[in-house]
Amino acid sequence: MSDLELTVAAKDTDRPKLTLGRRLWSAVLPVALAVLLLGFTAVDRGVLSPANLLNIAQQTSYLALFAMAQTVVILTRGFDLALGPTVSMVSVGSALAMAGATASGHGAGAVLLAGLGAGFALGIACGLFNGGVVALLGVNPFVATLGSYNIAIGIATTLSAGRPVQGVPAPFSQIFYSGSILGVPAAIVITLAVGIALHLLLARTVFGRSLYLIGTNPRAAAVAGLPVKRILVAAYVLCSWLAALGAIMMTARTGSGEPNLGGALSLQAIAGAVVGGTSLAGGRGGVGTAVLGALFITILSNGMNLTRIDGYVQMVVLGAIVIIGVLLDRLRQERRQ
C-alpha cells in the first residue's frame, strides 16, 4: 500500500469522530431553519406562500453554488474574498462578448458560445491567479484574494465604464434563468447537477480526498507524496469556475452585464459555508453543509426583506452570523480535542 493509500485509510479510520460532530450540527441547523420560518411567518404569513417558497428555492440555488465554491478552498484552510468581484467581472465580460458577437452578425449559437467562453475563461484566469499567488508564492489566502478582489473590481468597472452592459440575448436568459426542466426552474436544476457532481468529486476521487487531507494536515499530505501546490491551484481554479457559472446564471437573470453584481457575495458565500458546518480550520465540510448554510442565509435574508428590516441592519446580522458560526466551529474543535 502506498503512502497516499495509508494516509487516506488513516483518515477514513478517523471518520466516525468527525461524523458525530456533523450529525449533531445537522440536527441543530434544520431545527434553526424551522424556527426561523415559523418566526417570520408569525410576522408575515406571506413567507410560506407558494410564490415566496419558490423564490427562496431559486435564491438558494445561486447562493448554494457560491457557498460550494468557497467550500472547495475552505477545505484547504483558505477562502476566496475575490469571489464577489469575480462574479461582477465575469458578468461584464460575458455580456460584452455576446454583445460584440451579436454586432458582428454571428448566429445565436456562436453568440452563446462567445459569452460562455469569455465568462469561463475569466473565471479560470482569476482562479489561476489566486492559486498561483497562494500556492506558488506562499502568500496568505486573505492577502492574496484581497488583492485580486480589488483587481477584479477594477477590471469589471473599467470594461463596463461603471454602467450595465446591454446585449444579453433572449436565448441566453431562457437557458440559464427562465427555462425549466419538468417544471423545475433552470437555476435549481443546474445547481442540483453541479452539487451532485461536486459531491462525487469530493467523496470519490483522489483529488477530493486530497483536499480534505491538505486541510487536515498539510505536512502529512506532503509526506504522502501529494503534489500539494498543484492541488491548491486546482482548488482555486475550481472555486472560480463555480463562481463564473453562478455569474453566468445571474447575468441571465438580470439580462445585462452588471459591474456591481457580485456585491456582498463573498461574505454571503463564506457565511453560508461556515453556518452550514464547514470548518475554517480546513478538512471538514462538503456540498451538504454548503447547501444547508445557503438555505439558512437565504431564508434569513428573505424574511428580513418581507418584514422590511433595513438593509444596513441586515448586513450587521450577516456579519454577526459569520462570527457566531466561527465560534461554534471553534467549540466543536475544542470538544473533539
C-alpha positions in Angstrom: 0.0 0.0 0.0 1.4 3.4 -0.9 1.9 6.3 1.4 -1.1 8.0 -0.1 -3.3 5.0 0.5 -2.1 4.7 4.0 -2.9 8.3 4.7 -6.4 8.1 3.2 -7.0 4.9 5.1 -6.0 6.6 8.3 -8.3 9.5 7.6 -11.2 7.0 6.9 -10.5 5.4 10.3 -10.9 8.8 12.0 -14.2 9.5 10.1 -16.6 8.3 12.9 -15.2 11.1 15.2 -16.0 13.7 12.6 -19.3 12.1 11.7 -20.6 12.5 15.3 -20.0 16.3 15.2 -21.5 16.6 11.8 -24.6 14.7 12.9 -25.1 17.0 16.0 -24.7 20.1 13.8 -27.0 18.6 11.2 -29.7 18.1 13.8 -29.3 21.7 15.1 -29.5 23.5 11.8 -32.8 22.1 10.4 -34.4 23.0 13.8 -33.0 26.5 13.4 -34.4 26.7 9.9 -37.8 25.6 11.1 -37.8 28.2 13.9 -36.7 30.9 11.5 -39.5 30.1 9.1 -42.1 30.0 11.9 -40.9 33.2 13.4 -41.0 35.1 10.1 -44.4 33.5 9.3 -45.8 34.9 12.6 -44.9 38.4 11.4 -45.9 37.9 7.7 -48.0 35.0 6.5 -46.7 35.6 3.0 -43.4 33.9 4.0 -44.9 30.4 3.4 -46.8 31.3 0.2 -46.0 29.1 -2.8 -44.6 32.0 -4.7 -42.3 33.0 -1.9 -41.1 29.4 -1.3 -40.3 29.1 -5.0 -38.4 32.4 -4.7 -36.5 31.1 -1.7 -35.6 27.9 -3.6 -34.3 29.9 -6.6 -32.3 32.3 -4.4 -30.8 29.4 -2.5 -29.7 27.8 -5.8 -27.5 30.8 -6.5 -26.0 31.2 -3.0 -25.6 27.4 -2.7 -23.4 27.4 -5.8 -21.2 30.2 -4.4 -21.1 28.5 -1.0 -19.9 25.3 -2.7 -17.2 27.3 -4.4 -16.0 28.7 -1.1 -16.2 25.3 0.5 -13.7 23.9 -2.0 -11.0 26.3 -0.9 -12.0 26.4 2.8 -11.4 22.7 2.9 -7.7 23.5 2.3 -7.6 26.2 5.0 -8.1 29.1 2.5 -11.0 31.2 1.2 -11.7 33.5 -1.7 -12.5 37.1 -0.8 -12.5 37.9 -4.6 -15.5 35.6 -5.3 -17.9 38.6 -5.5 -15.8 40.8 -7.8 -15.1 37.7 -9.9 -18.8 37.4 -10.4 -19.0 41.0 -11.5 -16.0 40.7 -13.9 -17.5 37.5 -15.5 -20.9 39.1 -15.8 -19.4 42.1 -17.6 -17.0 40.1 -19.7 -19.6 37.6 -20.9 -22.1 40.3 -21.7 -19.5 42.3 -23.7 -18.6 39.1 -25.6 -22.2 38.4 -26.5 -22.9 42.0 -27.5 -19.8 42.0 -29.7 -20.7 38.7 -31.3 -24.2 39.9 -32.0 -22.9 43.2 -33.5 -20.6 41.1 -35.8 -23.6 39.3 -37.2 -23.0 35.9 -35.7 -25.8 33.4 -35.1 -27.4 32.7 -31.8 -25.2 29.6 -31.1 -22.0 31.5 -31.7 -23.2 34.3 -29.5 -23.9 32.0 -26.7 -20.6 30.2 -27.1 -18.8 33.6 -27.1 -20.5 34.6 -23.8 -19.8 31.2 -22.1 -16.2 31.1 -23.4 -15.4 34.6 -22.2 -17.1 34.1 -18.8 -15.4 30.8 -18.0 -12.0 32.0 -19.3 -12.1 35.0 -17.0 -13.2 32.8 -14.1 -10.4 30.3 -14.7 -7.8 33.1 -15.1 -8.9 34.5 -11.7 -8.6 31.1 -10.2 -5.1 30.5 -11.7 -4.0 33.9 -10.4 -5.3 33.3 -6.8 -4.0 29.7 -6.7 -0.6 30.7 -8.1 -0.2 33.5 -5.6 -1.3 31.3 -2.7 0.4 28.0 -3.6 3.4 29.0 -5.6 4.3 32.3 -3.9 3.2 31.3 -0.5 1.1 34.4 0.1 -1.6 34.1 2.8 -5.1 33.5 1.2 -6.5 36.5 2.9 -3.9 38.9 1.4 -3.8 37.2 -2.0 -7.6 37.2 -2.5 -7.9 40.7 -1.0 -5.5 41.9 -3.7 -7.4 40.1 -6.5 -10.6 41.5 -5.0 -9.5 45.0 -6.0 -8.1 43.8 -9.3 -11.3 42.2 -10.4 -13.4 45.2 -9.3 -11.1 47.4 -11.3 -11.4 45.2 -14.4 -15.2 45.0 -14.2 -15.6 48.7 -13.7 -13.1 49.6 -16.5 -14.6 47.2 -19.1 -18.1 48.4 -18.4 -17.3 52.1 -17.7 -19.3 51.6 -14.5 -22.6 51.0 -16.4 -24.7 47.9 -17.1 -23.7 46.2 -20.4 -26.7 45.5 -22.6 -26.9 43.0 -25.4 -27.6 39.7 -23.5 -29.7 37.7 -26.0 -33.0 36.2 -25.0 -31.9 32.5 -25.6 -29.2 33.0 -23.0 -31.7 34.1 -20.4 -34.0 31.3 -21.5 -31.4 28.6 -21.0 -29.9 29.8 -17.7 -32.8 31.6 -16.0 -36.4 31.5 -17.3 -36.3 28.0 -18.7 -37.3 24.9 -16.8 -37.0 21.1 -16.9 -40.1 19.2 -15.9 -41.4 22.4 -14.3 -38.2 22.9 -12.2 -36.5 26.3 -12.8 -33.2 26.2 -14.7 -31.2 27.7 -11.8 -32.3 24.9 -9.4 -31.6 22.2 -12.0 -28.1 23.5 -12.7 -27.3 23.8 -9.0 -28.6 20.3 -8.3 -26.5 18.8 -11.1 -23.4 20.7 -10.0 -23.9 19.8 -6.4 -24.1 16.1 -7.2 -21.1 16.2 -9.4 -19.1 18.1 -6.8 -20.1 15.7 -4.1 -18.9 12.8 -6.1 -15.7 14.7 -6.8 -15.0 15.4 -3.2 -16.1 12.0 -1.8 -15.0 9.5 -4.5 -11.8 10.9 -6.2 -8.2 11.2 -5.1 -8.3 14.9 -5.8 -11.3 15.3 -3.5 -9.9 13.3 -0.6 -6.6 15.2 -1.1 -8.4 18.5 -0.4 -9.5 17.1 3.0 -6.1 15.7 3.8 -4.3 19.0 2.9 -6.8 20.9 5.1 -6.4 18.5 8.0 -2.6 18.1 7.9 -0.6 19.8 5.1 2.6 18.2 6.3 1.1 14.7 6.2 -0.2 15.4 2.7 3.3 16.4 1.5 4.9 13.4 3.2 2.3 11.2 1.5 3.6 12.4 -1.8 0.7 14.6 -2.8 1.5 17.5 -5.2 0.2 20.0 -2.7 0.9 23.1 -4.7 -0.8 21.8 -7.8 -3.8 20.6 -5.9 -4.2 24.1 -4.2 -4.0 25.8 -7.6 -6.7 23.4 -8.9 -8.9 24.1 -5.9 -8.8 27.9 -6.5 -9.5 27.3 -10.2 -12.5 25.1 -9.4 -13.7 27.7 -6.9 -13.5 30.5 -9.5 -15.0 28.2 -12.2 -18.1 27.7 -10.0 -18.2 31.4 -9.3 -18.2 32.0 -13.1 -21.0 29.6 -13.6 -23.0 31.4 -10.9 -22.2 34.7 -12.5 -23.5 33.5 -15.9 -26.7 32.3 -14.3 -27.2 35.7 -12.5 -26.4 37.6 -15.7 -29.1 35.6 -17.4 -31.5 36.7 -14.6 -30.7 40.4 -14.8 -30.5 40.5 -18.6 -27.3 42.6 -18.6 -23.7 42.5 -17.5 -23.6 44.2 -14.1 -20.3 45.6 -12.7 -21.8 45.5 -9.2 -23.4 42.1 -9.5 -21.0 40.5 -7.0 -21.9 42.9 -4.2 -21.6 41.2 -0.8 -21.5 37.7 -2.3 -18.0 36.9 -0.9 -19.2 37.4 2.6 -22.6 35.6 2.0 -20.8 32.6 0.4 -18.4 32.3 3.3 -21.3 32.7 5.8 -23.3 30.0 4.0 -20.4 27.6 4.1 -19.5 28.3 7.7 -23.0 28.3 9.1 -23.6 25.0 7.3 -20.8 23.4 9.2 -17.7 23.8 7.0 -14.6 24.4 9.2 -12.4 27.4 8.6 -9.6 25.3 10.1 -9.9 23.1 7.0 -10.6 19.4 6.4 -14.3 19.4 7.2 -17.3 20.3 5.1 -18.9 19.4 1.9 -21.8 20.0 -0.5 -24.4 19.2 2.1 -23.1 21.8 4.5 -22.9 24.4 1.8 -26.5 23.9 0.7 -27.8 23.9 4.3 -26.0 27.0 5.2 -27.1 28.8 2.0 -30.7 27.9 2.7 -30.4 29.3 6.2 -28.9 32.6 4.9 -31.5 32.9 2.2 -34.4 32.3 4.5 -33.0 34.8 6.9 -32.5 37.5 4.2 -35.9 36.7 2.6 -37.7 37.0 6.0 -35.9 40.3 6.8 -36.9 41.7 3.4 -40.5 40.7 3.9 -40.6 42.2 7.4 -39.0 45.4 6.0 -35.8 45.3 8.1 -33.3 47.9 6.9 -30.6 46.7 4.5 -27.8 48.0 6.7 -29.2 46.1 9.7 -29.2 43.0 7.5 -25.5 43.5 6.9 -24.9 43.7 10.7 -26.9 40.5 11.2 -25.0 38.7 8.4 -21.7 39.7 9.9 -22.8 38.5 13.4 -23.8 35.2 11.9 -20.4 34.6 10.4 -18.8 35.3 13.8 -21.2 33.0 15.6 -20.5 30.3 13.0 -16.8 30.6 13.6 -17.2 30.4 17.3 -19.4 27.3 17.1 -16.8 25.7 14.9 -14.1 26.5 17.4 -16.2 25.0 20.2 -16.6 21.8 18.1 -12.9 21.6 17.6 -12.2 22.0 21.3 -14.7 19.3 22.2 -13.0 16.9 19.8 -9.7 17.6 21.3 
